[in-house]
């Protein structure tokens, strides 16, 4: 393929927080730039007031808007920035992370190239997870919270025809299980929905000596340690991980890596359950430290309540040959349970007892941990690397430009 000029649009990037969408955006654009493609990214305001910069060959443009889906300044600032860019140069494709480019679909600007949409979730999957959460709620308040979430999401999804705005675009999703609900949620043609799996830097996220990693982090060698990494909110289920820890033996420890609105509540929960001295709050950490933490732990725990589309942190854990205990929801089973060998154990979302039993089983069986970890590493090398992600996305760009491309039923 010839060198392309690519304009990516995302309301959020790494300066605003570390998450799956942000990591996907950065690793993809860096790899595309490394291959000789010209890549520019428009995103929200930089916390340090930077208006533009070039990192690893990628041009970053920061507009005057908060990095939130409902930020009132995002649409006009995005349109202004795109008009300015297209007034001086041309692009072959415009890549929208989720619905970041929604206003450009509704009101195209002169010279606007074809839009490619990358979906990191979809309406039907999220609503389904909310319904399950409401049915499993232990209190009327919990059920009401789930119902309110559905009402709020539906009002945004169907407002002004948002649900059908991208119907003529080529789209990518990170897993097979996301093809059908994504097509139905956004009125997309299934033949134009392509699987592009989240890509992991298999050099950074690779197996390392556990004792050395623990010494680097100040963790005691020999203790059973589980790691839970992600945003500290209810959806990600860190409270379930703490409740599970309370059911395990007294020497088991849990590292919670990440930050979020539930930090105070989680600290209080750990104290109330008598495990405050066994929960380590690592805070928000870099990708490099995530890799070190994964190598230092015995088990990676992913107790999400959300219908995750293709959680990158699960792939990162697999790349480091770390066995996984995760919720059986969304695309997680597709990633973890594989024909060529499972990479972990799955439990029902929100079930601390099942989570504790699975973690305890892995703590007690080093041979099982080694087998699951090796299976995970092999699976990543077979189709979840940064390189394979970029290959697949370039085929989607080719399809958007009229050259055919990836099959919706393939791996990209």
Residue pairs with C-beta under 8 A, 6 or more apart in sequence:
1 394
1 398
3 36
3 37
3 38
4 32
4 37
4 38
4 92
4 93
4 394
4 397
5 37
5 38
5 89
5 90
5 91
5 92
5 93
6 29
6 32
6 37
6 38
6 39
6 40
6 91
6 92
6 93
6 95
6 397
7 40
7 41
7 42
7 82
7 85
7 91
7 93
7 94
7 95
7 113
8 25
8 29
8 39
8 40
8 41
8 42
8 94
8 95
8 96
8 97
9 41
9 42
9 43
9 78
9 82
9 94
9 95
9 96
9 97
9 100
9 101
9 104
10 21
10 22
10 25
10 41
10 42
10 43
10 96
10 97
10 98
10 100
11 43
11 44
11 65
11 67
11 68
11 69
11 71
11 74
11 97
11 98
11 100
12 19
12 21
12 22
12 43
12 44
12 67
12 97
13 22
13 25
13 26
13 41
13 43
13 44
13 60
13 67
14 22
14 23
14 25
14 26
15 43
15 46
15 47
15 48
15 62
16 22
16 43
16 44
16 47
16 67
17 67
17 231
17 284
18 284
18 285
18 286
18 287
19 230
19 231
20 120
20 198
20 310
20 311
20 312
20 313
21 97
21 98
21 120
23 198
23 287
23 312
24 97
24 118
24 120
24 174
24 198
24 199
24 312
24 389
25 41
25 97
27 199
27 201
27 386
27 389
28 199
28 386
28 389
28 390
28 393
29 39
29 41
29 58
30 55
30 56
30 57
30 58
31 199
31 386
31 387
31 389
31 390
32 39
32 390
32 393
32 394
33 39
33 56
33 57
33 58
34 56
34 57
35 390
39 57
39 58
39 59
40 58
40 59
40 60
40 61
40 85
40 91
41 58
41 59
41 60
41 61
42 61
42 63
42 78
42 81
42 82
42 85
43 60
43 61
43 62
43 63
43 67
44 62
44 63
44 65
44 66
44 67
44 68
44 71
44 74
45 62
45 63
45 64
45 65
45 66
45 67
46 62
50 62
51 61
51 62
52 59
52 60
52 61
52 62
53 59
53 60
54 60
61 81
61 85
63 73
63 74
63 77
63 78
63 80
63 81
64 73
64 77
65 71
65 73
65 74
65 77
65 78
66 73
66 74
68 74
69 99
69 156
70 156
74 100
74 103
75 102
75 103
78 100
78 101
78 103
78 104
79 103
79 104
79 107
79 109
82 94
82 104
82 109
82 112
83 109
83 110
85 91
86 109
86 110
86 111
86 112
87 111
90 111
90 113
91 113
92 113
92 397
92 401
93 113
93 114
93 115
93 116
93 397
93 400
93 401
94 101
94 104
94 112
94 113
94 114
94 115
94 116
95 115
95 116
95 118
95 397
96 102
96 104
96 105
96 115
96 116
96 117
96 118
96 166
96 169
97 118
97 120
98 117
98 118
98 119
98 120
98 121
99 117
99 162
99 165
99 166
101 115
101 117
102 162
102 165
102 166
104 112
104 115
105 115
105 165
105 166
105 169
106 160
106 165
114 169
114 170
114 400
114 401
115 166
115 169
115 400
116 169
116 170
116 171
116 172
116 396
116 397
116 400
117 166
117 169
117 170
117 171
117 172
117 186
118 171
118 172
118 173
118 196
119 171
119 172
119 173
119 178
119 182
119 186
119 309
120 174
120 309
120 310
121 306
121 307
121 308
121 309
122 173
122 178
122 181
122 182
122 185
122 186
122 309
123 153
123 154
123 157
123 163
123 181
123 185
123 186
124 181
124 184
124 185
125 178
125 181
125 185
125 307
125 309
125 330
126 153
126 306
126 307
127 150
127 153
127 154
128 181
128 307
129 305
129 306
129 307
129 329
129 330
130 146
130 147
130 149
130 150
130 153
131 146
131 150
132 349
133 142
133 146
133 305
133 350
134 142
134 143
134 145
134 146
134 147
134 150
135 143
136 349
136 350
137 143
137 145
137 146
156 162
157 163
157 185
163 185
163 186
163 187
164 186
164 187
165 186
166 186
166 188
167 186
167 187
167 188
167 189
169 188
169 192
169 400
170 192
170 194
170 396
170 397
170 399
170 400
170 405
171 182
171 186
171 188
171 192
171 193
171 194
172 193
172 194
172 195
172 196
172 392
172 393
172 396
172 412
173 179
173 182
173 193
173 194
173 195
173 196
173 309
173 310
174 195
174 196
174 197
174 198
174 309
174 310
174 331
175 195
175 197
175 309
175 310
175 330
175 331
175 334
175 335
176 195
176 331
176 334
176 409
177 330
177 331
177 333
177 334
178 195
178 309
178 310
178 331
179 190
179 193
179 195
179 408
179 409
180 190
182 188
182 193
183 189
183 190
183 193
190 408
191 408
192 399
192 408
193 408
194 392
194 395
194 396
194 399
194 405
194 406
194 407
194 408
194 410
194 412
195 392
195 406
195 408
195 409
195 410
195 411
195 412
196 389
196 392
196 393
196 396
196 406
196 412
197 310
197 315
197 383
197 384
197 388
197 389
197 392
197 411
197 412
198 310
198 311
198 312
198 315
198 384
198 389
199 315
199 384
199 385
199 386
199 387
199 388
199 389
199 390
200 312
200 315
200 316
200 318
200 319
200 380
200 384
200 385
200 386
201 287
201 385
201 386
202 319
202 380
202 381
202 385
202 386
204 287
204 288
204 291
205 291
205 294
205 316
205 319
205 320
205 380
206 291
206 319
206 320
206 377
207 295
207 320
207 321
207 373
207 377
208 292
208 295
208 320
209 295
210 295
210 296
210 298
211 221
213 292
213 293
213 295
213 296
214 220
214 221
214 225
214 296
215 221
216 292
216 296
217 292
217 293
217 296
219 225
219 253
219 255
219 280
219 296
223 251
223 252
223 253
224 248
224 249
224 251
224 252
224 253
224 298
224 363
225 252
225 253
225 254
225 255
225 296
225 297
225 298
225 299
226 241
226 245
226 252
226 253
226 254
226 255
226 297
226 298
226 299
226 300
226 301
226 325
226 359
227 254
227 255
227 257
227 293
227 294
227 296
227 297
227 299
227 300
227 301
227 322
228 238
228 241
228 254
228 255
228 256
228 257
228 300
228 301
228 302
228 303
229 256
229 257
229 258
229 290
229 293
229 294
229 300
229 313
230 236
230 238
230 257
230 258
230 302
230 304
230 313
231 258
231 259
231 260
232 238
232 256
232 258
232 259
232 260
232 261
232 262
232 263
232 266
233 260
233 261
233 262
234 262
234 305
235 304
235 305
235 306
236 258
236 260
236 303
236 304
236 305
236 306
237 303
237 304
237 305
237 327
237 349
237 350
238 256
238 258
238 262
238 266
238 303
239 262
239 265
239 266
239 269
240 303
240 305
240 349
240 350
240 351
240 352
240 355
241 254
241 256
241 301
241 303
241 355
242 254
242 256
242 266
242 269
242 270
242 273
242 275
242 279
243 269
243 273
243 352
243 355
243 356
244 301
244 303
244 352
244 353
244 355
244 356
244 359
245 252
245 253
245 254
245 273
245 275
245 278
245 279
245 356
246 273
246 274
246 275
246 352
247 352
247 353
247 356
248 356
248 359
248 360
248 363
249 360
250 278
252 278
252 359
252 363
253 278
253 279
253 280
254 275
254 278
254 279
254 280
254 301
255 279
255 280
255 282
255 293
255 297
256 266
256 279
256 280
256 281
256 282
257 282
257 283
257 284
257 285
257 289
257 290
257 293
258 282
258 283
258 284
258 285
259 283
259 284
263 281
266 279
266 281
267 276
267 281
270 276
270 278
270 279
282 289
282 293
285 293
290 313
290 316
291 316
291 320
294 300
294 316
294 317
294 320
294 322
295 320
295 322
297 322
298 323
298 362
298 363
298 369
299 322
299 323
299 324
299 325
299 359
299 362
299 363
299 369
300 313
300 314
300 317
300 322
300 323
300 324
300 325
300 344
301 324
301 325
301 326
301 355
301 359
302 311
302 313
302 314
302 317
302 324
302 325
302 326
302 327
302 332
303 325
303 326
303 327
303 347
303 349
303 350
303 355
304 311
304 326
304 327
304 329
304 330
304 332
304 349
305 327
305 329
305 349
305 350
306 329
306 330
307 329
307 330
308 314
308 329
308 330
308 331
308 332
309 330
309 331
310 331
310 335
311 330
311 331
311 332
311 335
314 324
314 326
314 332
314 335
314 336
315 335
315 380
315 384
317 324
317 376
318 324
318 335
318 336
318 343
318 376
318 377
318 379
318 380
318 384
319 376
319 377
319 380
319 384
320 373
320 377
321 373
321 374
321 376
321 377
322 373
322 376
323 343
323 344
323 345
323 362
323 368
323 369
323 372
323 373
323 376
324 336
324 343
324 344
324 345
324 372
324 376
325 344
325 345
325 346
325 347
325 355
325 358
325 359
325 362
326 332
326 336
326 344
326 345
326 346
326 347
327 346
327 347
327 348
327 349
327 350
328 346
328 347
328 348
328 349
329 349
332 346
333 346
335 343
335 379
336 342
336 343
336 344
336 346
336 376
337 343
337 346
338 375
338 379
340 375
340 378
340 379
340 382
341 371
341 372
341 374
341 375
341 378
341 379
342 372
342 375
343 372
343 373
343 375
343 376
343 379
344 372
344 376
345 358
345 361
345 362
345 372
347 354
347 355
347 357
347 358
348 354
361 368
362 368
362 369
362 372
383 411
388 411
388 412
389 412
391 412
392 406
392 411
392 412
393 412
395 405
395 406
395 412
396 405
396 406
396 412
397 405
398 404
398 405
399 405
399 406
406 412
